[in-house]
Amino acid sequence: MFIRPMFRLVKDGTRINFMNGRFAGLIVSAILSTASIVLFFTPGLTLGIDFKGGIVIEARTPEPADIAKIRTAIAAQGVREAGVQRFGEVNSVAIRLDAPPTEAATQQLVGRVRAALEAAQPGTRLVRTDAVGASVSSELFHDGMMALGLSLLMILVYIWFRFEWQFAVGAVVTLVLDLTKAIGFLVLTHLEFDLVMVGAILTILGYSTNDKVVVYDRMRENLRKYKSMPLRELIDLSINETLNRTLGTSMTVFLASLPLALFGGTSLSAFAWCMLFGIVVGTSSSIFIAAPILLFLGEHRLRRDAVAPEAAKPVKQ
């Protein structure tokens, strides 16, 4: 009879004392999140066109793009303060312009840039042209921040309804720390923060929440099963019991996102790199941040009837 072998990343019966590193995990997380908040203000996020407004033109030249020649040709057309840079491949170039006040002026400006590109390198074609006005970009930024805030609020309500309040507070605090680290990652890598990146962050929050709910479910089951086990030991046991599932899911999503980061092109690579970072942070935070917070909040509430091993010994007369 054929029996399919089961691949396990962690052996059954593994007992790693994760809570021994709870202080180190919280301190490292606090340092990284604080540094990310500082980076958020200085130098700040690289806002994409969705939130900053303006015009982005992506062009492809027949041979390697001559950036200096293209800048000169655009300036000759009377277009000032145009940002020109290589974009991905050697024959791809991105041009950023301030958005004119009217649609007609925008069309005229794009036409002048097209003429400049043709003069600089004949045969150049426009691949993409995006234009967002200042008022629209401000509204999009407000809506994006509202989406992030509401997602955290709904996660808090959901976990509070499903578990005790200690679980909800631990999950939301951990998600906020994950969010700050993702912002720091965007600042350091100079990835543009736009609506696509808001979607990536929301996806990270959803994935991280799902991972924490799985671990929390096992903790809740073990709270009922082992009524006298100290909470610290119970948390370690629960994490070890779900470790295969946690690592297996994280590795699957990571390997699925990696090709997008490497070969997905400019539109998908930024999303994928943010996802890869979020998978690593979200998985580690479930063990080293959410669990210690739950231990600190629930040690004298979730385990009022727990009996410590030394307390259970009979007292000698």
C-alpha positions as CSV (number, residue, x, y, z in Angstrom):
1,M,0.0,0.0,0.0
2,F,1.4,3.4,-1.0
3,I,1.7,5.8,1.8
4,R,2.4,9.4,0.9
5,P,5.3,10.8,3.0
6,M,4.5,13.9,4.9
7,F,7.0,16.8,4.7
8,R,7.4,18.6,7.9
9,L,9.6,21.7,8.5
10,V,9.6,21.0,12.3
11,K,9.6,17.6,13.9
12,D,6.6,16.5,15.9
13,G,7.0,17.0,19.6
14,T,9.3,20.0,19.2
15,R,9.4,22.1,22.4
16,I,11.1,25.4,21.8
17,N,10.9,27.8,24.7
18,F,9.9,30.9,22.7
19,M,8.9,32.9,25.7
20,N,12.5,32.9,26.9
21,G,13.2,35.5,24.2
22,R,10.1,37.6,24.8
23,F,12.0,40.6,26.2
24,A,14.5,40.5,23.4
25,G,11.7,40.3,20.8
26,L,9.8,43.2,22.2
27,I,12.9,45.4,22.6
28,V,14.1,44.8,19.0
29,S,10.5,45.4,17.7
30,A,10.2,48.6,19.6
31,I,13.6,49.8,18.3
32,L,12.7,49.0,14.7
33,S,9.3,50.6,15.0
34,T,10.7,53.7,16.6
35,A,13.3,54.0,13.8
36,S,10.6,53.5,11.2
37,I,8.5,56.4,12.7
38,V,11.5,58.7,12.6
39,L,12.1,57.7,9.0
40,F,8.5,58.4,8.2
41,F,9.0,62.1,9.2
42,T,12.6,62.4,7.9
43,P,13.2,61.8,5.0
44,G,9.6,60.5,4.6
45,L,7.8,58.3,2.1
46,T,8.4,58.6,-1.6
47,L,4.8,59.4,-2.6
48,G,3.6,58.1,-5.9
49,I,1.5,60.0,-8.4
50,D,-1.7,58.8,-6.7
51,F,-0.9,60.8,-3.6
52,K,1.4,63.5,-4.8
53,G,-0.3,64.4,-8.1
54,G,1.3,65.2,-11.4
55,I,2.1,63.4,-14.7
56,V,4.1,60.2,-15.1
57,I,5.1,59.2,-18.6
58,E,6.8,55.9,-19.3
59,A,8.6,55.7,-22.6
60,R,10.6,53.1,-24.4
61,T,13.5,54.0,-26.7
62,P,14.7,51.8,-29.7
63,E,18.2,51.7,-28.2
64,P,19.6,52.4,-24.6
65,A,18.1,55.6,-23.4
66,D,20.3,58.7,-23.4
67,I,19.1,60.4,-20.3
68,A,21.1,63.6,-20.7
69,K,20.0,64.0,-24.3
70,I,16.4,63.4,-23.4
71,R,16.6,66.1,-20.6
72,T,18.1,68.6,-23.1
73,A,15.3,67.9,-25.6
74,I,12.6,68.3,-23.1
75,A,14.0,71.6,-21.8
76,A,14.2,72.8,-25.4
77,Q,10.4,72.3,-25.6
78,G,10.0,74.7,-22.7
79,V,9.1,72.0,-20.2
80,R,10.7,73.0,-16.9
81,E,11.4,70.9,-13.8
82,A,10.9,67.5,-15.5
83,G,12.3,64.5,-13.7
84,V,13.9,62.0,-16.1
85,Q,15.3,58.7,-14.9
86,R,15.9,55.2,-16.2
87,F,13.0,52.9,-15.4
88,G,13.8,49.2,-15.2
89,E,15.4,48.2,-18.5
90,V,18.1,50.2,-20.2
91,N,15.7,51.4,-22.9
92,S,12.9,52.4,-20.6
93,V,12.7,55.9,-19.1
94,A,10.2,57.6,-16.7
95,I,9.4,61.3,-16.9
96,R,7.7,63.1,-14.0
97,L,6.0,66.4,-14.4
98,D,3.9,68.7,-12.3
99,A,0.2,68.5,-13.3
100,P,-1.2,71.6,-15.2
101,P,-4.5,73.0,-13.9
102,T,-6.6,71.9,-16.9
103,E,-7.0,68.8,-18.9
104,A,-6.3,70.7,-22.1
105,A,-3.0,72.0,-20.7
106,T,-2.1,68.4,-19.7
107,Q,-2.7,67.1,-23.2
108,Q,-0.5,69.9,-24.6
109,L,2.3,69.2,-22.1
110,V,2.3,65.5,-23.0
111,G,2.4,66.4,-26.7
112,R,5.5,68.5,-26.1
113,V,7.2,65.7,-24.2
114,R,6.4,63.3,-27.0
115,A,7.9,65.6,-29.6
116,A,11.0,66.0,-27.4
117,L,11.5,62.3,-27.1
118,E,11.1,61.8,-30.9
119,A,13.7,64.5,-31.5
120,A,16.1,63.1,-28.9
121,Q,15.8,59.4,-30.0
122,P,13.6,58.8,-33.1
123,G,11.3,55.8,-32.8
124,T,10.6,56.3,-29.1
125,R,7.1,55.3,-28.1
126,L,5.0,56.2,-25.0
127,V,4.1,53.1,-23.0
128,R,2.1,54.7,-20.3
129,T,0.8,58.1,-19.3
130,D,-0.8,58.8,-15.9
131,A,-2.1,62.1,-14.8
132,V,-3.6,62.9,-11.3
133,G,-4.6,66.4,-10.2
134,A,-3.7,67.8,-6.8
135,S,-7.2,67.7,-5.4
136,V,-7.7,64.1,-6.5
137,S,-4.4,63.0,-5.0
138,S,-5.3,64.7,-1.7
139,E,-8.6,62.8,-1.7
140,L,-6.9,59.5,-2.6
141,F,-4.4,59.9,0.2
142,H,-7.2,60.6,2.7
143,D,-9.1,57.6,1.6
144,G,-6.1,55.4,1.7
145,M,-5.3,56.4,5.3
146,M,-9.0,55.8,6.2
147,A,-8.8,52.3,4.7
148,L,-5.8,51.5,6.9
149,G,-7.4,52.9,10.0
150,L,-10.7,51.2,9.5
151,S,-9.0,47.8,8.8
152,L,-7.2,48.0,12.2
153,L,-10.5,48.9,13.9
154,M,-12.4,46.1,12.3
155,I,-9.6,43.6,13.2
156,L,-9.8,44.8,16.8
157,V,-13.6,44.3,16.9
158,Y,-13.4,40.9,15.3
159,I,-10.7,39.5,17.6
160,W,-12.3,41.1,20.7
161,F,-15.7,39.4,19.7
162,R,-14.0,36.1,19.0
163,F,-11.5,36.0,21.9
164,E,-11.0,37.7,25.2
165,W,-9.9,41.3,25.2
166,Q,-6.3,40.4,26.0
167,F,-6.1,38.6,22.6
168,A,-7.5,41.6,20.8
169,V,-5.1,44.1,22.3
170,G,-2.1,41.9,21.7
171,A,-3.1,41.4,18.0
172,V,-3.8,45.1,17.3
173,V,-0.7,46.3,19.0
174,T,1.4,43.8,17.0
175,L,-0.3,44.8,13.8
176,V,0.5,48.5,14.4
177,L,4.1,47.5,15.0
178,D,4.1,45.5,11.8
179,L,2.6,48.5,10.0
180,T,5.3,50.9,11.2
181,K,8.0,48.5,10.1
182,A,6.5,48.2,6.6
183,I,6.5,52.0,6.4
184,G,10.2,52.0,7.4
185,F,10.9,49.4,4.7
186,L,9.2,51.6,2.1
187,V,11.3,54.6,3.2
188,L,14.6,52.7,3.1
189,T,13.9,51.1,-0.3
190,H,12.5,54.3,-1.9
191,L,9.5,52.3,-3.2
192,E,6.7,54.6,-4.2
193,F,3.8,54.8,-1.8
194,D,0.7,54.8,-3.9
195,L,-2.7,53.0,-4.0
196,V,-1.0,49.7,-5.0
197,M,1.2,49.9,-1.9
198,V,-1.8,50.6,0.3
199,G,-3.3,47.4,-1.1
200,A,0.0,45.6,-0.3
201,I,-0.1,46.8,3.3
202,L,-3.7,45.8,3.7
203,T,-2.8,42.4,2.4
204,I,0.0,42.1,4.9
205,L,-2.3,43.1,7.7
206,G,-4.8,40.4,6.6
207,Y,-2.2,37.7,6.3
208,S,-0.7,38.6,9.7
209,T,-4.1,38.6,11.3
210,N,-4.9,35.2,9.9
211,D,-1.6,33.8,11.2
212,K,-2.3,35.2,14.7
213,V,-5.9,33.9,14.8
214,V,-4.6,30.4,14.1
215,V,-2.1,30.6,17.0
216,Y,-4.8,32.2,19.2
217,D,-7.3,29.4,18.4
218,R,-4.8,26.8,19.6
219,M,-4.1,28.8,22.8
220,R,-7.8,29.0,23.5
221,E,-8.2,25.2,23.0
222,N,-5.3,24.6,25.3
223,L,-6.6,26.9,27.9
224,R,-9.6,24.6,28.2
225,K,-7.6,21.4,27.8
226,Y,-4.8,22.2,30.3
227,K,-6.6,24.0,33.1
228,S,-3.7,24.0,35.5
229,M,-0.8,24.6,33.1
230,P,0.9,28.0,33.6
231,L,0.2,30.4,30.9
232,R,3.8,30.8,29.8
233,E,4.2,27.0,29.2
234,L,0.8,26.9,27.5
235,I,1.8,29.7,25.1
236,D,5.0,27.9,24.2
237,L,3.1,24.6,23.7
238,S,0.5,26.3,21.4
239,I,3.2,28.0,19.3
240,N,5.1,24.7,18.9
241,E,1.9,22.8,17.9
242,T,1.1,25.3,15.2
243,L,4.7,25.9,14.0
244,N,4.5,23.6,11.1
245,R,1.4,25.3,9.8
246,T,2.8,28.8,10.4
247,L,6.1,28.1,8.6
248,G,4.5,26.1,5.8
249,T,2.0,28.8,5.0
250,S,4.5,31.6,5.2
251,M,7.0,29.7,3.0
252,T,4.3,29.0,0.4
253,V,3.2,32.6,0.2
254,F,6.8,33.7,0.2
255,L,7.8,31.4,-2.7
256,A,4.7,32.5,-4.6
257,S,5.6,36.2,-4.2
258,L,9.3,35.9,-5.0
259,P,9.0,35.4,-8.8
260,L,6.7,38.5,-8.9
261,A,9.4,40.5,-7.1
262,L,12.1,39.3,-9.4
263,F,10.3,39.2,-12.8
264,G,7.0,40.9,-12.3
265,G,8.0,44.1,-13.9
266,T,7.7,47.6,-12.5
267,S,3.9,47.4,-11.8
268,L,4.1,44.2,-9.7
269,S,7.6,44.1,-8.3
270,A,7.1,46.9,-5.7
271,F,3.9,45.2,-4.4
272,A,5.7,41.8,-4.2
273,W,8.7,43.2,-2.4
274,C,6.5,44.8,0.2
275,M,4.6,41.5,0.5
276,L,7.8,39.5,1.1
277,F,8.9,41.9,3.8
278,G,5.4,41.7,5.4
279,I,5.4,37.9,5.4
280,V,8.7,37.7,7.3
281,V,7.6,40.4,9.8
282,G,4.1,39.1,10.2
283,T,5.2,35.5,10.9
284,S,7.9,36.5,13.4
285,S,5.6,39.0,15.2
286,S,3.1,36.3,15.9
287,I,5.7,34.4,17.9
288,F,7.9,37.1,19.4
289,I,5.5,40.0,19.9
290,A,1.8,39.0,20.0
291,A,2.5,36.0,22.3
292,P,4.6,37.9,24.8
293,I,2.0,40.7,24.9
294,L,-0.7,38.2,25.6
295,L,1.5,36.6,28.4
296,F,1.9,40.0,30.1
297,L,-1.8,40.9,29.8
298,G,-3.3,37.6,30.6
299,E,-0.9,35.9,33.1
300,H,-3.1,36.9,36.1
301,R,-6.5,37.0,34.2
302,L,-6.6,34.0,31.8
303,R,-4.9,31.7,34.3
304,R,-6.4,32.6,37.7
305,D,-6.7,29.0,38.6
306,A,-3.3,28.0,37.2
307,V,-1.1,26.2,39.7
308,A,2.7,26.7,39.4
309,P,4.7,23.4,39.6
310,E,6.4,24.3,42.9
311,A,3.1,25.5,44.4
312,A,1.5,22.2,43.7
313,K,4.0,20.3,45.9
314,P,2.7,19.3,49.3
315,V,4.0,21.4,52.2
316,K,6.1,19.4,54.7
317,Q,4.8,19.5,58.3
